[in-house]
Amino acid sequence: QLNLAEKFLQSLGQDINQRLEVLTEVLGRAIGQTATQQALTLVTDWQNLMRDLILLKLSQPQLVQHQPLLASLTKQAERCKISDLLKWQAALRQAKDYLRDNVNPRLALESVMINF
């Protein structure tokens, strides 16, 4: 779980091709309902990471959920504007809606990665 979170954080600073490669690595070859459930779990985890980044921007490190990743989160939070984090949080909410509406999981997650 922490490994996936670390990969997500690293992908935020990469170009689009590298972000899509991370997505392929994380999502794997899952298909059907398995892929949808896996994608929903990823989006939820990513939302929690975004929450942590927002908390760090608001100087609330004691509330960070992913304490083992605090150094990586802090480093990433320093590079981001809070407006970008909120935009990315909205993209994650939209991806979750897409997944619940039966959109192809890979397409929903690619949309998120492109928006980052």
N, C-alpha and C positions, 0 to 999 in steps of 0.2 A: 504494500500500500504506500509506504513512504517512498519507495523507489519510483512509483508512478507519479507521485506528487513532485518529486525532484525533477523528473523528466519534463513535467508540465512547466515548472518554473523555468527550467533551462530553455524551453521552447519559446518562451515569451520574448527572449532577446535575439531570436534567430530569424532568418529570412523565411519566406513562405514555403519554399521547397523543403527546408529542414523541419519546419513545423508539421508539414504534411507527412514527412517521413516518420516523425515521432508518433503521429496519429496512427499510421500503419503498424508501427511496432507495438503500440499500446492496444489497439483494437484487435489485432491479429486477424484470424480467418473465420471468426464467428459469423454465423448466418442466422436468419430468422429471429425468433423470439429471444434466443440466447444473445444475439448481437444487440438487440434493442435493450435488454436488461443490462448488459455490460455497458452500453453507451449511457444509459440513465445513471448508472453507478458512477461512471467517469464524470459526467456533467455535475452530479451532486458533489463529488470530491473536489472538482475544479471550482465550484461555487464556494465551497468552504475555504479553499485557498485564496480566492478573491476576497472573501470576508476577512481573512487574516491580513492580507495586504492592505485593505482599507483600514483595519484597526491599527496597523503600524503607521499608516499615514496620519492617523488621528492621535498618535502617541499613546496607544493603549497596548503595549506588548504583553502585559499580564493577561490579557483576554485572548491571546492567540491560541487557537486550537492545536496547531501543529508545532508544538514547542521544540521537537527534535530538529525541525527545519528552520528555526528562528534566524539563524545566520543567513541562509539562502533567501528567506522571505524578506529580511531587512535589506539585503543587497538589492533585491528586485524592487522593493517598495521605493528605494531611493531613486531608481531610474524612471519611475512611473508618476504620472500626474493622477490625482484623485479622479478627475473627470474621465480619464482613460479607463481607470479601474471600474468606475460605474458603468461606462459604456460596455466594457467586457462582461460585467455582471448581467447586464440586460441581454447581451448576445447569448449568454449561457441560459438565461430564463427562456429565451425564444427557442433555443435548441431543445430544451426539455419539453416545451409545448409541441414542437415538431415531432419529437419522438413519441409523445403520447398520442399524436394524431397519425401515427403509423408512417411517418416519413422514413425513408431508408436511413439507417443509423450512420452509415459512413458519410452520406451527404449532409446530414444534420451536423455532425462533428467537423466535417471539412468547412462548413460555413462558419463555425466558431473559430477554427484555426485561421481562416482567411481574415476574419475580422480583427484578430489580434495583431 
